[in-house]
Amino acid sequence: MTIDGWTIEPVGEWRALAHDRFENEARQIVRAIGGGNACLYHRSRHAVTYLAHIDKPTGSSEEIYVKAYYAPRAAGALKQMVRGGRAGNAIRMTAALRRAGFNTPPLLMRGRHRGSGRTLVASARADGVALPDLLARLHRERAFIRKRGVLRALGAEVARMHRAGFIHGDLTPYNIFVVLEQAPRFVLLDHDRTRRAFVPGRGYRQMRNLVQLGRFDLPALSHTDRLRVLTAYAAGMGRMRWRPMARRLIRMLARRKARDARNGGGAK
């Protein structure tokens, strides 16, 4: 299906939609981002993420997040031709994570612009609350026991992901949503750089995920809180000696924060 120069196809949950229903909703999304009716949610070197609202046949509306990737250059263009580039990787890794029992926002649609070479992926809104917002709320409410439980569960969830052989491409607190149930349920976002590990378990890339998670200075997150995440992660990975890992992580964090400072003032 082609809409305003975009070749569009359903993925994930929208594969079950009738053709006319899919065309209607896809057309709303494409025209929202093309006509400036979608809200700019986030901009990076590689993509722009929009928040669009589409009208449903029931009369309600739905929030859709659309990540539109810039056209790749040189080697990136070849990779996109062979493997689908970042958009293709996001679709493959999201499906693999869901099959492995992890929570991710449902993907709905993919597209490629014939003229510019840009690609896009649309997904439903994630369940829950962004991790930084939840921690800030629990801190304000002085719900410290609940907050500690969330942090320990987070460390265990990251360990479970690594044991399953996945390396998240950008494991920042802002790419983790939390649904507070009897036990916290985590929703992992943004998988265009997520990959499978050659050897599930321990290694530099796993440590890099911990650096991504820990480099942000959040007012509601103390050094002791970070230690709770780390010890739960170590227990989940079967590491009895977590102190050497903590020292290595501190060194990696220091290097990353120094690089952030040189590049413009720290993590955002």
C-alpha positions in Angstrom: 0.0 0.0 0.0 1.3 3.5 -0.9 0.2 6.6 0.9 1.8 10.0 0.1 5.0 8.4 -1.2 5.3 5.9 1.7 5.1 2.2 1.1 3.2 1.0 4.2 2.6 -2.5 5.6 1.1 -3.7 8.8 3.2 -5.6 11.4 2.4 -7.1 14.8 -1.2 -6.5 16.0 -2.3 -4.6 12.9 -1.8 -7.6 10.6 -5.2 -8.8 11.8 -6.9 -5.6 10.7 -9.2 -5.6 7.7 -7.6 -3.9 4.7 -10.0 -0.8 4.8 -9.4 -0.4 8.5 -5.7 -0.6 8.2 -5.7 1.9 5.2 -7.7 4.4 7.2 -5.5 4.3 10.3 -2.2 4.2 8.3 -3.4 7.2 6.2 -4.1 9.2 9.4 -0.6 8.5 10.7 1.2 9.3 7.5 -0.6 12.6 7.1 -0.2 13.5 10.8 3.6 13.3 10.6 3.7 14.8 7.1 1.3 17.6 7.7 2.7 18.7 11.1 -0.3 17.5 13.0 1.7 15.1 15.1 3.6 16.3 18.2 7.4 16.1 18.2 8.3 13.7 21.0 12.0 13.2 20.7 14.8 13.9 18.2 18.1 12.1 17.9 20.9 11.9 15.4 19.2 9.0 13.7 15.5 9.6 13.9 12.6 11.7 15.0 9.8 10.3 17.2 6.3 11.7 16.9 3.2 11.3 18.9 0.1 11.1 16.7 -3.6 10.6 17.6 -5.8 8.6 15.3 -9.6 8.4 15.3 -11.0 4.9 15.9 -14.3 3.6 14.3 -15.8 3.5 17.8 -15.4 7.3 18.1 -12.5 7.2 20.5 -8.9 8.1 19.7 -5.6 6.2 20.2 -2.1 7.5 20.8 0.5 6.1 18.3 4.2 6.7 18.5 6.0 6.9 15.2 9.7 6.7 14.9 10.9 8.0 11.5 14.5 7.2 10.7 16.6 9.5 8.5 17.9 7.9 5.2 21.2 6.1 5.9 24.4 6.8 4.1 27.2 4.6 2.7 27.5 1.3 4.6 24.2 2.1 6.4 22.4 2.2 3.1 23.7 -1.3 2.2 22.7 -2.6 5.6 19.2 -1.3 5.1 18.9 -3.0 1.8 20.1 -6.3 3.1 18.6 -6.4 6.6 16.0 -3.6 6.7 18.2 -1.1 8.7 17.1 0.2 12.1 13.4 -0.1 11.4 13.8 -3.8 10.3 15.9 -4.5 13.4 13.4 -2.9 15.7 10.7 -5.2 14.2 12.8 -8.4 14.5 14.0 -7.7 18.0 10.6 -6.7 19.3 9.1 -9.9 18.0 12.0 -11.9 19.5 11.7 -10.3 22.9 7.9 -10.9 23.0 8.4 -14.5 22.1 10.9 -14.8 25.0 8.4 -13.4 27.5 9.5 -9.8 27.7 7.0 -6.8 27.5 7.4 -4.3 24.7 4.9 -1.9 23.2 3.0 -3.6 20.3 4.3 -2.7 16.9 1.7 -1.8 14.4 3.1 -0.6 11.1 6.3 -0.1 9.1 7.0 2.1 6.1 9.6 3.3 3.6 9.5 6.5 1.7 10.4 5.9 -2.0 11.8 9.3 -2.6 14.0 10.0 0.4 14.8 6.5 1.6 13.5 7.3 5.1 11.8 4.5 7.1 9.4 4.4 10.0 7.9 2.2 12.6 4.7 2.8 14.4 3.8 1.4 17.8 1.1 1.6 20.4 1.7 3.6 23.6 3.6 1.6 26.3 1.7 0.5 29.4 2.7 2.0 32.7 4.8 5.0 33.7 8.3 5.9 32.7 10.8 4.7 35.3 12.1 8.2 36.2 8.6 9.5 36.8 7.6 6.5 38.9 10.8 6.8 41.1 10.1 10.5 41.6 6.5 9.9 42.6 7.4 7.1 45.0 10.1 9.4 46.5 7.7 12.2 47.0 5.2 9.9 48.6 7.9 8.5 50.9 7.0 5.0 49.6 10.6 3.9 50.1 9.9 0.2 50.6 7.9 0.1 47.3 10.7 2.1 45.6 13.3 -0.4 46.7 11.2 -3.3 45.5 11.0 -1.7 42.1 14.7 -1.2 41.9 15.5 -4.7 42.9 13.0 -6.1 40.4 14.6 -3.9 37.8 18.0 -5.4 38.4 16.5 -8.9 38.2 14.7 -8.1 34.9 17.9 -6.8 33.3 19.7 -10.0 34.4 16.8 -12.1 32.9 17.2 -10.2 29.6 20.9 -10.8 29.5 20.5 -14.5 30.4 18.1 -14.8 27.6 20.8 -13.5 25.2 19.5 -10.0 24.5 21.5 -6.8 24.7 19.4 -3.7 24.7 20.6 -1.0 22.3 19.8 2.0 24.6 18.9 0.9 28.1 18.2 4.3 29.6 15.7 4.8 32.4 13.5 6.7 29.9 13.2 3.5 27.8 11.8 1.5 30.6 8.1 1.8 31.7 6.8 0.2 34.8 3.3 -1.2 35.5 2.9 -1.4 39.3 1.1 -4.6 40.1 1.6 -7.1 42.9 5.1 -7.4 41.4 6.4 -4.6 39.1 6.1 -5.4 35.4 8.6 -3.7 33.1 8.0 -2.6 29.5 11.2 -2.2 27.4 11.1 0.4 24.6 13.2 1.3 21.6 14.8 -1.8 20.0 16.3 -0.5 16.8 19.8 -1.2 18.2 18.9 -4.2 20.4 20.7 -7.4 19.4 21.3 -11.0 20.3 24.5 -11.7 22.2 26.8 -14.3 20.7 27.4 -15.7 24.1 24.5 -15.1 26.5 25.6 -14.0 30.0 28.6 -11.9 31.0 30.6 -9.5 29.0 31.4 -5.9 27.9 28.0 -5.4 26.2 26.1 -6.4 29.2 28.2 -4.0 31.3 27.5 -1.3 28.8 23.7 -1.8 29.4 24.4 -1.1 33.1 26.3 2.0 32.2 23.4 3.2 30.1 21.1 2.6 33.0 23.3 4.2 35.6 24.7 7.3 33.9 21.6 9.5 34.4 21.5 11.7 37.4 17.9 11.3 38.7 17.0 13.3 41.8 15.0 10.3 43.2 17.9 7.8 42.7 20.6 7.7 45.3 23.9 5.8 45.2 22.4 3.3 47.6 19.5 2.8 45.1 21.9 2.2 42.3 23.6 -0.4 44.5 20.3 -2.2 45.0 19.9 -2.5 41.2 23.4 -3.8 40.9 23.2 -6.4 43.6 19.9 -7.7 42.3 21.4 -7.9 38.8 24.5 -9.7 40.2 22.2 -12.2 42.0 20.2 -12.8 38.8 23.4 -13.5 36.9 24.6 -15.9 39.5 27.6 -13.7 40.4 28.6 -14.3 44.0 31.4 -11.7 43.8 29.7 -8.6 42.8 32.2 -6.1 44.2 34.7 -6.5 41.3 31.8 -6.0 38.9 30.8 -2.8 40.8 34.4 -1.4 40.6 34.5 -2.1 36.8 31.1 -0.5 36.4 32.2 2.6 38.3 35.2 3.0 36.0 33.0 2.6 32.9 30.5 5.1 34.3 33.2 7.7 35.0 34.5 7.4 31.5 31.0 7.7 30.0 30.1 10.8 32.1 33.4 12.4 31.2 32.6 11.9 27.5 29.1 13.2 28.0 30.5 16.3 29.6 32.9 16.9 26.7 30.0 16.4 24.2 27.8 19.0 25.7 27.0 18.8 29.4 25.9 15.3 30.3 23.2 12.8 29.7 19.8 13.9 28.7 
